[in-house]
Amino acid sequence: MAIAPWAVDPAAPDVPTYPEVDGDMKRLYASEFVSPLTRSSDTKFVASCLTMKSFRKLVAAGLVFLVGFMFPAATAWPEIPWDVRQFAAPPRVYPAPGFHEEGVRAFFFEGPPWQGKPTRIFAWYGAPLYREAQTVPALVLVHGGGGTAFASWVRLWNSRGYAAIVIDTCGNLPIPAENHGWQRNPNGGPPCWDASFDQIDWPEKDQWTYQAVAAIILANSLLRSFPEIDSKRIGITGISWGGYLTAISASVDRRFRFAAPVYGCGFLGEDSYWLPQFKKMGDAKSRKWLGLWDPSVYLRKAKMPFLWVDGTNDEFYPLDSLKMSYLLPQGPRTLSIHMRMPHNHEEGEQPDEIRAFADHLLQSGAPLASVRVQSRRGLSVWMRYRTKVPIVRAELNFTSDSGIWHQRQWNTVPAELDPGKHEVRATLPESVTAYYFNPLDERGLIVSSDLQISGVAPREVLLAWLHFI
C-alpha cells in the first residue's frame, strides 16, 4: 500500500504548508447553504418557497409549519454550531511516534480548541497501491461506542481500492486501558458518548458532539489535500455513535459524496436506548441537548445519497426512530434493514451493501437495487424495483407485536418475485403491525423497501410528504 507523501518534517512539526481552501468549499459557501445561518428560520424558508415556481414547494411550506408544531427540531432551520468554513483548510499534521501498524500510517492532526487549549486528534491513514498520476476515492471512518481509531478498518477499505482515514473522536489513543477502555490522549478533547449528557451546561463548542463533528470535518479537509485523493470522491460511514456522528457530519459538511450510517440515527428523544437518561436529565436539559445535538435537527439539510443500515431489533437505535430519520434528508435514500443484526463494531464494518454503495458512487460500479414504488390494498402488498444486477430472491419481513421495538419478534416468509416485471408481492397476516420487503440480488446484497408501520403517527406521515415534495 502507498503512503501519502504529505507528511510533515518531524524536525519541524509546527511549520505546515496550507493549501488554498478547496474550490468545492468556496462554491458551497457561495450558495444558499450559508443564508439560513444568518436569517430568521421561518421567514427564510417561506421567502425561498415564494420565489420558486413549483406549486408543491408552496405546499411544503405549509407542511413545514404543521409538522413543526409536532416536532420543531425536525423542521426548523437550526443555528448550526459549526462554522464549516473555519475547518475548510487542512489541519496541521504532527508525527505519532511509537504507533505502528502494517500498511497504514499514524499521525496527529490539529483539532478544534477545547476549554481554551489546542487539541490533537489521533488518526490512522492508508491508501491502496496507485500509479503516480492516479487518484483514488476515499472514506472517512467514524468508530462507535467503546471503540477508537481501528487500523484494521482502514486496511479493510484499502483492500477494496479506497484510501481511508479513521480518527479517534473521544480524545483517546488506541492503547488498551483498564475496564475495556482506551488510554487518554493528553492533548485530546472531552469525554464522549454518554458523558456528553453531563456536558450540556458547558459552552457549546466544548461539548463532545461539537468537538467530534468538527474533527470529522477536519479529517475530510485533510483528505482533500492529499495528492493521491480525488476530492470529488470522498464518502463517510460510521457505526453506532459513529453513525450518529455520520448523520450530523454529512448534514453540515456537504462536500461528502455519500453517507452510510450504520445503526445510528436521530430522534433519540422519541425512542432510543437513552430515554431513561433524558428522563433523568429533566425536561429543560434534555430539550437543550436534543435541540443542539440530535441528528434530526440537521438531517433535512443533507442532499447527498444516504445508505441506512440497521437491524430489526436494535436496542440503541430502534426502527421507528430510523424511519423518521431517513425521511428527512433531501437526497436519494437506500435502506438495508437486516433481520436481528447484532450491534457491534465488527458487524457494523462488514455489510457488503456499504461497499457496493461506495463502488457505485465513487468507482462507477453496479448500483444497489432501488425501490420505485410500494403499495398496499387490504392484506395484499407489493413493490416495484429497478436493478442492474438481477434480483434472485425476495422476502417479506413482518412483526405482529407492538410495544418496545427491540423486543418484537420478527418473521420472514418468501415473497413472490416476478423478475420480468421487476415486482415483488406478498400477503400480510391480519395481525401485522409493521413490515417491509427485502429483495436480494445475485451478489446476496439486501435493499429494503420503506418500513410500513400500522397506525403510523400523523407526524411521520407529514415527514414522508416533506420528503416526497
C-alpha positions in Angstrom: 0.0 0.0 0.0 1.2 3.5 -0.8 1.8 6.0 2.0 0.9 9.6 1.1 3.9 12.0 0.6 2.3 14.8 2.5 3.8 14.0 6.0 5.5 17.0 7.7 9.1 17.0 8.6 9.4 15.6 12.1 12.1 18.1 12.8 9.7 21.0 12.2 6.2 19.7 13.1 4.8 23.1 13.7 5.5 24.6 10.3 3.0 23.1 7.9 2.1 24.2 4.4 -1.5 25.1 4.0 -3.0 24.6 0.6 -5.7 27.0 -0.5 -9.2 26.3 0.6 -10.6 23.9 -2.0 -13.0 25.0 -4.7 -15.9 22.9 -3.5 -15.9 24.7 -0.2 -15.9 28.1 -1.9 -18.8 27.1 -4.1 -20.6 25.6 -1.1 -20.5 28.8 0.8 -21.3 31.0 -2.1 -24.6 29.0 -2.3 -27.8 29.3 -0.3 -26.4 26.9 2.4 -25.0 29.7 4.4 -28.0 32.0 4.3 -30.2 30.1 6.8 -27.4 30.7 9.4 -27.9 34.5 9.3 -31.7 34.9 8.8 -34.8 34.1 10.7 -35.6 30.4 10.1 -39.3 30.6 9.3 -39.1 33.8 7.2 -36.1 32.4 5.2 -37.9 29.2 4.3 -41.2 30.9 3.4 -39.4 33.5 1.3 -37.5 30.9 -0.6 -40.7 29.0 -1.2 -42.4 32.1 -2.6 -39.6 32.6 -5.1 -40.0 29.1 -6.5 -42.3 28.5 -9.4 -43.4 25.0 -8.3 -46.7 24.8 -6.5 -45.6 21.8 -4.5 -42.8 23.9 -2.9 -45.6 26.2 -1.5 -47.4 23.1 -0.2 -44.1 22.2 1.5 -44.1 25.4 3.4 -47.5 24.7 4.9 -46.4 21.2 5.8 -43.3 22.5 7.5 -45.4 24.7 9.8 -47.8 21.8 10.5 -45.2 19.3 11.4 -43.2 22.0 13.2 -45.9 22.1 15.8 -45.5 18.4 16.4 -41.7 18.2 16.2 -39.9 21.6 15.7 -36.4 20.1 15.8 -37.0 18.2 12.6 -38.3 21.1 10.6 -36.7 24.3 11.8 -33.6 25.8 10.1 -31.2 25.5 13.0 -28.4 27.8 14.0 -25.6 25.5 13.1 -22.9 25.5 15.8 -20.1 24.6 13.3 -18.7 27.3 11.0 -17.6 24.8 8.4 -15.5 27.4 6.6 -13.4 27.6 9.7 -12.4 23.9 9.2 -12.1 24.0 5.4 -8.3 24.3 5.3 -6.4 21.1 6.1 -5.2 21.0 9.7 -1.6 20.8 10.8 -0.2 17.3 10.9 2.1 16.0 13.6 4.1 12.8 13.9 2.8 10.0 16.2 6.0 8.1 17.2 5.5 4.7 18.7 2.4 3.8 16.7 3.0 1.2 14.0 0.6 -1.0 12.1 1.2 -2.8 8.8 0.3 -0.8 5.7 -1.0 2.3 7.4 0.5 5.4 9.0 -0.3 7.0 12.3 -0.3 10.8 12.9 -2.0 13.5 14.9 -3.7 16.5 13.4 -4.8 19.7 15.0 -8.3 19.6 16.2 -10.7 22.4 17.5 -9.6 24.1 20.7 -11.2 22.6 23.8 -11.5 24.6 27.0 -9.2 27.2 25.5 -6.4 24.7 24.8 -5.3 23.3 21.4 -6.1 19.6 20.7 -4.5 16.9 18.6 -6.6 14.2 17.1 -5.1 10.7 16.6 -5.6 9.1 13.2 -4.6 6.1 11.1 -4.4 6.6 7.3 -3.8 4.2 4.4 -4.2 4.1 0.7 -4.2 1.3 -1.9 -1.5 0.9 -4.4 -1.9 3.5 -7.2 0.0 4.8 -10.1 1.9 8.1 -9.8 -0.6 10.2 -11.8 -3.6 8.3 -10.5 -6.1 9.5 -7.8 -8.2 7.2 -5.7 -11.5 7.5 -3.8 -11.5 7.8 -0.1 -13.6 7.3 3.1 -13.8 8.9 6.5 -14.5 6.2 9.0 -16.1 7.0 12.4 -16.0 4.5 15.2 -18.8 3.8 17.6 -19.2 3.5 21.4 -16.4 1.5 23.1 -14.2 1.9 20.0 -11.3 4.0 18.9 -9.3 4.5 15.7 -9.0 0.9 14.4 -6.2 0.4 11.8 -7.8 -2.9 10.6 -10.8 -0.9 9.4 -8.6 1.3 7.3 -6.9 -1.8 5.8 -10.3 -3.3 5.0 -11.2 -0.3 2.8 -7.6 -0.2 1.4 -8.2 -3.8 0.2 -11.3 -2.6 -1.6 -9.4 0.0 -3.5 -10.1 3.1 -1.3 -7.9 5.4 0.8 -9.3 5.7 4.3 -8.8 7.7 7.4 -10.1 6.7 10.9 -9.9 9.1 13.8 -10.4 8.8 17.5 -13.4 11.0 18.3 -13.1 10.7 22.0 -9.8 12.3 23.0 -8.2 8.8 23.3 -5.3 6.8 21.9 -5.7 3.2 20.5 -3.9 1.8 23.5 -6.0 -0.6 25.7 -6.6 0.6 29.3 -8.5 -0.7 32.3 -12.2 -1.7 32.1 -12.0 -2.3 28.3 -11.3 1.4 27.7 -8.6 3.3 25.9 -5.8 5.4 27.2 -6.5 9.1 27.3 -4.7 11.4 24.8 -3.1 14.2 26.9 -3.9 16.6 24.1 -7.4 15.2 23.5 -10.8 16.7 23.7 -13.8 15.9 26.0 -15.0 12.5 27.2 -17.5 11.1 24.8 -20.7 9.2 24.2 -22.9 9.0 27.3 -20.6 11.5 29.1 -21.9 14.1 26.6 -25.2 14.3 28.5 -23.5 15.7 31.6 -21.8 18.4 29.4 -25.0 20.2 28.4 -24.3 23.2 30.6 -20.8 23.6 29.2 -20.1 26.1 26.4 -21.4 24.6 23.2 -18.0 24.4 21.5 -16.5 22.4 24.4 -19.2 19.7 24.3 -18.4 16.3 22.8 -20.7 16.3 19.7 -19.4 19.7 18.6 -15.8 18.6 19.0 -16.3 15.2 17.3 -18.1 16.6 14.3 -15.5 19.4 13.9 -12.8 16.7 13.9 -14.6 14.8 11.2 -14.9 17.9 9.0 -11.2 18.5 9.5 -10.5 14.9 8.5 -12.4 15.5 5.3 -10.4 18.7 4.6 -7.2 16.8 5.3 -8.0 14.0 2.9 -8.9 16.5 0.2 -5.4 18.0 0.4 -3.6 14.7 -0.3 -2.4 14.5 -3.9 -3.4 10.9 -4.3 -7.1 11.6 -3.3 -9.8 12.5 -5.7 -11.6 15.2 -3.7 -14.8 14.6 -5.6 -15.0 11.0 -4.4 -15.0 11.0 -0.6 -17.7 9.3 1.4 -18.3 8.8 5.1 -19.5 5.8 7.1 -19.8 5.3 10.9 -21.1 2.7 13.4 -23.5 3.3 16.2 -22.4 6.5 17.9 -20.3 6.9 14.8 -23.4 6.5 12.7 -25.0 9.3 14.8 -22.0 11.5 14.1 -22.1 10.5 10.4 -25.7 11.7 10.1 -24.8 15.1 11.6 -21.4 15.5 9.8 -22.9 14.7 6.3 -25.7 17.2 7.0 -23.4 20.1 7.8 -20.4 19.3 5.5 -22.0 18.8 2.1 -18.6 18.0 0.4 -19.1 14.3 1.2 -20.3 12.3 -1.8 -22.4 9.9 0.3 -23.1 8.9 3.8 -23.7 5.4 5.2 -24.7 5.5 8.9 -24.8 2.0 10.5 -27.3 1.7 13.3 -27.0 5.4 14.2 -29.9 7.9 13.5 -31.8 10.7 15.1 -34.9 11.2 17.2 -33.2 9.9 20.3 -35.7 11.7 22.5 -38.6 9.9 20.8 -37.3 6.3 21.0 -33.8 5.1 21.8 -31.6 3.4 24.4 -31.2 6.7 26.1 -34.8 7.5 27.1 -34.0 6.9 30.8 -31.1 9.2 30.5 -33.2 12.0 29.1 -35.8 11.5 31.9 -33.0 11.7 34.4 -31.8 15.0 32.9 -35.1 16.6 33.3 -37.2 18.4 30.7 -35.2 21.5 30.3 -31.8 19.9 29.9 -33.0 17.1 27.7 -34.7 19.6 25.4 -31.5 21.6 25.2 -29.4 18.5 24.4 -31.8 17.3 21.8 -32.1 20.7 20.3 -28.4 21.0 19.9 -27.2 17.5 19.2 -29.9 15.3 17.9 -29.3 14.4 14.2 -32.9 15.2 13.4 -32.1 18.9 13.8 -29.7 18.8 10.9 -30.7 15.9 8.6 -33.1 18.0 6.4 -30.0 19.9 5.2 -28.4 16.8 3.7 -28.6 16.4 0.0 -26.1 13.6 -0.8 -27.2 9.9 -1.2 -27.7 8.1 2.1 -27.5 4.4 2.8 -29.1 3.5 6.2 -28.1 0.1 7.6 -29.8 -1.2 10.7 -31.2 -4.3 12.3 -34.8 -5.1 13.1 -34.1 -5.5 16.9 -31.5 -2.8 17.5 -31.8 -1.7 21.1 -30.0 1.5 20.7 -31.5 3.0 17.5 -34.9 1.4 17.1 -36.7 1.2 13.7 -39.3 3.9 14.4 -36.6 6.5 15.0 -34.7 5.2 12.0 -37.8 5.7 9.8 -38.3 9.3 11.0 -34.6 10.0 10.4 -34.4 8.5 6.9 -37.4 10.6 5.7 -35.6 13.9 6.4 -32.6 14.2 4.0 -33.4 15.8 0.6 -31.2 13.4 -1.4 -31.8 9.8 -2.5 -32.0 7.2 0.2 -31.3 3.4 0.3 -32.3 1.2 3.1 -30.7 -2.1 4.2 -32.5 -3.5 7.2 -31.2 -6.8 8.3 -33.1 -9.3 10.4 -31.8 -9.3 14.0 -28.4 -7.8 13.0 -26.1 -7.8 16.1 -25.0 -4.4 17.4 -21.2 -4.3 17.5 -18.3 -2.8 15.6 -17.3 -6.0 13.8 -20.8 -6.4 12.3 -21.1 -2.7 11.5 -17.9 -2.8 9.5 -18.8 -5.8 7.3 -22.1 -5.2 5.3 -21.2 -5.6 1.7 -24.1 -3.2 0.9 -21.8 -0.3 2.1 -19.1 -1.4 -0.3 -21.4 -1.7 -3.2 -22.9 1.7 -2.4 -19.5 3.2 -2.4 -18.4 1.4 -5.5 -21.4 2.7 -7.4 -21.0 6.3 -6.4 -17.2 6.5 -6.3 -16.0 3.9 -8.8 -18.9 3.5 -11.3 -19.7 0.0 -10.0 -23.1 -1.6 -10.4 -25.7 0.1 -8.1 -27.8 -1.5 -5.5 -31.4 -2.1 -6.4 -33.8 0.8 -5.8 -37.4 0.7 -4.8 -39.6 2.5 -7.4 -42.9 2.2 -5.6 -44.7 0.2 -3.0 -48.3 -0.1 -2.2 -51.0 -2.0 -0.3 -54.6 -3.0 -0.9 -56.1 -4.8 2.1 -53.7 -7.5 3.0 -52.1 -7.6 -0.4 -48.8 -5.7 -0.6 -46.3 -5.2 -3.5 -43.3 -3.2 -4.6 -41.6 -2.5 -7.9 -37.9 -2.0 -8.2 -35.1 -1.0 -10.6 -31.9 -3.0 -10.8 -28.9 -3.7 -13.0 -28.0 -6.8 -11.0 -30.7 -9.5 -11.2 -32.8 -10.0 -8.1 -32.9 -13.7 -7.3 -35.0 -13.8 -4.2 -37.3 -11.7 -2.1 -38.6 -11.9 1.5 -41.3 -10.3 3.4 -40.3 -9.4 7.0 -43.0 -8.6 9.4 -44.0 -8.4 13.0 -47.3 -8.8 14.7 -46.1 -7.5 18.0 -46.5 -4.0 19.4 -44.7 -2.1 22.1 -40.9 -1.9 22.6 -39.3 -2.2 19.2 -36.2 -4.1 20.0 -38.3 -6.7 21.9 -40.6 -7.5 19.0 -40.5 -10.9 17.2 -39.9 -10.5 13.5 -40.8 -13.2 11.0 -39.6 -13.9 7.5 -41.6 -15.5 4.7 -40.8 -15.9 1.0 -42.3 -13.2 -1.3 -43.5 -13.8 -4.8 -40.9 -12.5 -7.3 -41.6 -11.5 -10.9 -38.2 -10.7 -12.4 -39.8 -9.7 -15.7 -42.0 -7.1 -14.2 -39.4 -6.2 -11.5 -42.2 -6.8 -9.0 -42.4 -8.4 -5.5 -45.7 -9.4 -4.0 -46.9 -10.9 -0.7 -50.0 -11.3 1.5 -49.8 -9.9 5.0 -51.2 -11.7 8.1 -54.2 -9.9 9.6 -52.3 -9.1 12.8 -49.4 -7.4 11.2 -48.1 -4.2 12.9 -45.0 -3.5 10.8 -43.5 -4.9 7.6 -41.0 -4.4 4.8 -39.6 -6.3 1.8 -36.0 -7.4 1.3 -35.2 -8.2 -2.3 -31.7 -9.8 -2.6 -29.7 -9.6 -5.8 -27.3 -12.3 -7.1 -24.5 -10.8 -5.0 -26.6 -11.5 -1.9 -27.0 -7.8 -1.2 -30.1 -6.6 0.6 -32.1 -3.5 -0.2 -35.1 -2.9 1.9 -38.4 -1.2 1.0 -39.8 1.5 3.2 -40.7 0.3 6.7 -44.5 0.3 6.9 -46.0 0.8 10.4 -49.7 0.2 11.2 -51.3 3.1 12.9 -48.5 5.4 11.8 -48.4 8.7 13.7 -49.5 11.8 11.8 -46.1 13.4 12.3 -44.5 10.5 10.3 -47.0 10.9 7.5 -46.1 14.6 7.2 -42.4 13.9 7.3 -42.9 11.4 4.4 -44.8 14.1 2.5 -42.0 16.6 3.1 -39.5 14.2 1.6 -41.7 13.5 -1.4 -42.3 17.2 -2.1 
